[in-house]
């Protein structure tokens, strides 16, 4: 995912007031399944999640980064978040939608395009996430 510098426009035009860069990839790559609203779930204590990171749930039900053959991919983080030390942090996660794999943050265990395409297969209900490259 390439970061590109956003130039400030002329006076009177809208600008990114707080951001110096933006991601040029498009997150959504299809209209089915319908994008879910962000559903609030508990984040594991002291866990740092990146925006649009592929996540799953550990044995305690807390959200952690998905790791191939270890933690089943079932969610996508909607924002960057760090879990509080006392374990009380909740954050919104997508559980349905058609996503562009190039716009998501993947663990290194998802090394190939096929790994990424198949990441959400077998995810628990109500997950309906489809991975499809734009093009």
C-alpha positions in Angstrom: 0.0 0.0 0.0 1.6 3.2 -1.1 1.5 6.4 0.9 1.3 9.6 -1.1 1.9 13.1 0.0 -1.3 15.2 -0.2 -0.6 18.8 -1.3 -2.7 21.5 0.4 -5.1 23.1 -2.1 -5.9 26.7 -2.8 -7.6 28.8 -0.2 -11.3 28.0 0.2 -11.0 24.4 -1.0 -11.3 21.4 1.4 -8.0 20.0 2.7 -6.8 17.3 5.0 -6.3 19.5 8.0 -4.7 16.8 10.3 -3.2 14.2 7.9 0.1 14.5 6.0 -0.5 11.4 3.9 -3.2 9.0 2.8 -3.5 5.5 1.4 -4.1 5.4 -2.3 -5.7 1.9 -2.3 -9.4 1.4 -2.2 -10.7 -0.7 0.7 -13.9 -2.0 -0.8 -13.7 -4.1 -4.0 -17.3 -5.2 -4.5 -20.9 -4.7 -3.4 -21.5 -8.2 -2.0 -21.5 -9.2 0.8 -22.8 -5.9 2.1 -20.4 -4.0 4.3 -21.2 -4.5 7.9 -21.2 -1.6 10.3 -18.3 -1.6 12.8 -19.3 -4.0 15.6 -17.7 -3.3 19.0 -15.6 -6.1 20.4 -13.1 -6.4 23.3 -9.4 -6.0 22.4 -6.8 -8.1 24.2 -4.9 -6.1 26.9 -1.8 -4.3 25.5 -2.5 -5.5 22.0 -1.7 -3.0 19.2 -3.9 -3.2 16.1 -3.5 -1.2 12.9 -6.2 0.3 10.9 -7.7 -2.3 8.5 -5.6 -5.1 10.1 -7.0 -8.6 9.6 -7.9 -10.0 13.0 -9.5 -12.9 14.8 -10.5 -13.9 18.3 -8.3 -15.7 20.8 -9.5 -18.5 23.2 -10.7 -15.8 25.6 -12.8 -14.0 23.0 -10.5 -11.0 22.7 -9.5 -9.6 19.3 -5.9 -10.2 18.3 -4.1 -10.1 14.9 -5.0 -13.1 12.7 -2.1 -15.6 12.1 -2.4 -18.3 9.5 -3.1 -21.8 11.1 -3.1 -20.2 14.6 -5.8 -17.5 14.9 -8.6 -17.7 12.3 -9.2 -14.5 10.4 -12.7 -13.4 11.0 -12.7 -9.6 11.5 -11.1 -6.4 10.0 -10.2 -3.6 12.4 -11.8 -0.3 11.4 -9.3 2.0 13.2 -5.9 1.9 14.9 -6.3 0.8 18.6 -4.2 -0.3 21.5 -5.8 -2.4 24.2 -5.7 -0.9 27.7 -3.5 -2.8 30.3 -6.6 -3.7 32.3 -8.3 -5.3 29.3 -11.3 -2.9 29.1 -10.8 -1.5 25.5 -13.4 -2.2 22.9 -13.1 -1.2 19.2 -15.3 -1.5 16.1 -14.6 -4.3 13.6 -16.0 -5.2 10.2 -17.4 -8.7 10.0 -18.9 -8.6 6.5 -17.9 -7.0 3.2 -15.9 -7.5 0.0 -12.4 -6.1 0.6 -9.3 -5.3 -1.5 -6.4 -7.4 -0.1 -3.9 -4.7 -1.0 -5.6 -2.2 1.3 -5.5 -4.6 4.3 -2.8 -5.1 6.9 -1.8 -8.8 7.0 0.4 -10.9 9.3 3.5 -12.1 7.5 2.1 -15.7 7.7 -0.2 -14.7 4.8 2.6 -14.7 2.3 0.8 -15.3 -1.0 -2.2 -14.0 -2.7 -3.8 -17.4 -2.3 -3.2 -17.3 1.5 -5.0 -13.9 1.6 -7.9 -15.0 -0.6 -8.5 -18.1 1.6 -7.9 -16.4 4.9 -11.6 -16.0 5.9 -12.7 -19.4 4.7 -14.1 -21.4 7.7 -14.5 -18.3 9.8 -17.2 -18.5 12.5 -20.7 -17.0 11.9 -21.7 -14.2 11.3 -18.4 -13.5 9.4 -19.0 -12.9 5.7 -15.8 -11.4 4.4 -14.8 -11.9 0.8 -11.2 -11.0 -0.4 -11.1 -9.9 -4.0 -8.4 -7.8 -5.8 -9.6 -4.8 -7.6 -9.1 -4.7 -11.3 
